[in-house]
C-alpha cells in the first residue's frame, strides 16, 4: 500500500508540447485495455495476487486491480500500444473510484489504484519518449463515468430517487484525481460520458483538486452517443452536451465507445463544427456481433478514421472497445501525413488577451436536453413563472402536499404554452427549500418534454441555488446573485456558478440597496459586468442583468417612474455592457392590480412591447397568459401606457378608476363573440390570430362549402391568417405562447380538411392514374 505521499514524476511541459505536436500532425490514442486483458486469460488468483488472496469479495473482472497485482501485464499492454504507434496511452483506471470499486469491496484502495495505474503507464511512456525524443509520449489519466447515474432514477416508481448524490460522486472523483496527479499523468481524460451530470461532478472535482494542489493539467472530455438518435443515454443532444461542459475549457472534446466509426461520422462532423478546442475520436471496432465480439478489421477502422482526419473532423484518433494494437497500427499509418484540423480563431487554446473568449458568434446559449441558442435577432424569450411557490398558489399547494406528480404538470403546461426556459423557485417558509428544489428538479429530469428546455434555478438562498446546480445536467441559469453583501461574496458565488457551468442573473442590487433610478441601475450593472468579465472570467453572453421590474400605480409618487426607469436603463446597459442579456420578473409590475387579470395582462403585454424595443431579451412571465398588443382595447391601452410612462400626474388614479369598469375583472372574462358575425374568411383569420379552436371545425366546414377545393382554403384564408400571426410576432406585438396557440388552431383546421383532400386525391387518381393524385405538400412545423 502507498504511503500517500505525493511523488511527482519528472515531466515535460505538457500543454506546450501537445500544442506543438498537434500543430504538425494528428496524435494517436491507444486502444482497448479490456480487450487485451482478456487475451491473457487471467485467473481469479491473478487478479487477487498475494495482497488480496484472502479478500472476501470475488476480484476476477476487476481489471483496474491488475495495476497492483499484475503490473507486468498492464505495462506490457501499454508497450504494445506504444510500439503500434500510440502517442497517448490511458491509465488502467477506468473504474478506479470508490463508487465503482464498492462492487469489489475495495473502496479504501482507490487512491493507491490511481497512483499505481499512473506510474505503470508513466514508466512505459517515458521509455518510448527516451527512444524518440522528437516524438514524446503522453499519459492520460482515465476517468470513467462510474456505474451510477445522477440524472436517471434506478427506481421506476420513484423518479426523484438517485442511487448516488452529486457530492458523493464529486468526492469519489476528487480522490481519483489526486491519485492520478500524484502518480504522474500528463493530462486527464474524462471519458465514455453517458450522463452529463456525472461529468459535471467530475469537472467540479477537478477544479477543486487543481485549486488545492496549485496545478492544472490539460483535460480531454469524451462523450458516448448511445445510438443513431444522436443523444447520450441521459437524453442530451450533442450540442446540448457540448454547451454543458464547455465551461471546463477542455483541451479536447470528442466521442468514444457505443458506435463504430461508420455510424459515428455524422456526429463527429457536427462536433468538429462547434468545438473550439481539439477534437478526438476513438470508436469501437464496429458494432458487436451476436456474441458481443467485434469483427471490424484494423484496415477498415484505419480507413474510416483517415476519412475523419482528411475531412477535418479530428485532431486525436484512437480506438475503444474491440480495438487492439493492430487497429492502432493501422490507424497511425492511415492518418500519417494528413493535415491536422486547425483550431478555431475563438479557441481558448490560442494565445488571447486576459479577457474571456466569447463564442465566435456571440450568441447566448443554454441547454436542457436540447440547446437554446439566443441570437441577436431572436424574439423575446419566455421564462415560465408558474413553477414558483411564491408566484403560483396552485404550485405552492402541490409542493407543500408532496404532490410532485401534479406539480410536474404545471411545468409541462408552461413548456407547452411556449416557455423557452422554466423558472423554479421553492422559497417558502414552511418548506425545506433545498429538499424541495432537489426533488422537483429530479422529477422533471425524467420528463423529456420538460427537460428539453433549460432550467432557471431561482432562490434568495445560496444553499438552495447550489442544491439546484447539483441536479441539472444541462447549462442552467442561476437566479440570482448581487452585490448586496459586497464584492467578496459576489465574486465567490460567481466563481461557484462558473464552476458548475451555469449562466447567471445579476440583480441591480448593491451594498446600499435595490436600484430604482436609471443611474443606479446602470452603475450597479456596469460594476458587476466589470467584476464578472475581468476578475472572474465570465463570458458576457452568460450574464443576464435584471434591472428590477418594480410595482407601479401603487399610490406612492416615488413608484411612478419604475417602469420607464427599467426601460431606459435597459437601453444603456445593453449599449455599455456588450454581450449581456436583460431579463426581469414581469408580474411584479402589475402587483397593484392583483385580482384583475385583464388589466394585469394588458399591463404586461404593453410593457413588454416597449421594453423589448429597448433591448429586453427575456422575462419571467406566465407563458399562457399574455394578450396580443393590438388586441388591447384602445381606452385600456391608453390608461395602461399612461402609468407605464408616467405621462400624467393623475395616471394612477385614472387607471384605478378605469380598472373597476373593465369587463372580466378577476379570472372571469366576459366572452365577446361579436367576431362570429364576420365573414367566414375573417372568422378563420380571427381564430388563428387568437388561437381560438372552439369554432374552427364549423368554420372550416362552412368554407369547404364555399370553396372548390380544400387546398384553396389552406392557401387562402388559413394562410392569410397565419401571415398576420407572423407579422405580429415579427413586430413584437405577439409572443411565442400566442404563436403556439395559433399553430394549434391551424393544425386542427388542416386536420379537419385532410380526409376531404385524401378523398379528392383518390378521385383524381382514379380519373387520371398517371398523375391525377398529385396535389402538392403541406408542411406544418
Secondary structure, DSSP 4 states (H G I P E B T S, - for coil): -------PPP---HHHHHHHHHHHS-EEB---HHHHHHHT---HHHHHTTTTTT-SS--TT-GGGHHHH-HHHHHHHHHHHHHHT-SEEE-S-TT-SHHHHGGGT-GGGHHHHHHHHHHHHHHHHHHHHHH-TTS--EEEEEE---S--SSS-S-TT-TT--SS-HHHHHHHHHHHHHHHHHHT-SEEEEEEES-HHHHHHHHHHHHHHHHHHT---EEEEEE---STT-B-TTS-BHHHHHHHHGGG--SEEEEEEEEEHHHHHHHHHHHHHH-SSEEEEEEESS-B-TTS-B---HHHHHHHHHHHHHTT--SEE---TT--HHHHHHHHHHHTTPPPPPPPTT-TTS---SS----TT--EEEESSSEEEE-TTPPPEEEE-SSBTTT-HHHHHHHHTT-HHHHHHHHHHHHHTT-SEEEEE---TTS-HHHHHHHHHHHHHT-HHHHTSEEEEE-S-HHHHHHHHTT--S--EEEEE-STT-HHHHHHHHHHHHHHT-EEEEESB-SS-B--SHHHHHHHHHHHHHIIIIII---GGGEEEE-------SS-GGGTTHHHHHHHHHHHHHHHSTT-EEE-BGGGGGGGGTT-HHHHHHHHHHHHHHHHHHT--EEEE-TT----GGGS-HHHHHHHHHHHHT-STTHHHHHHHHHTTSTT-TT------GGGGS-HHHHHHHHHHHT--TTHHHHHHHHHHHSSSHHHHIIIIIHHHHHHHHHHHHTTSS-HHHHHHHHHHHHHHHHHHHHHHHHHHHHHHHH-TTTTT--------
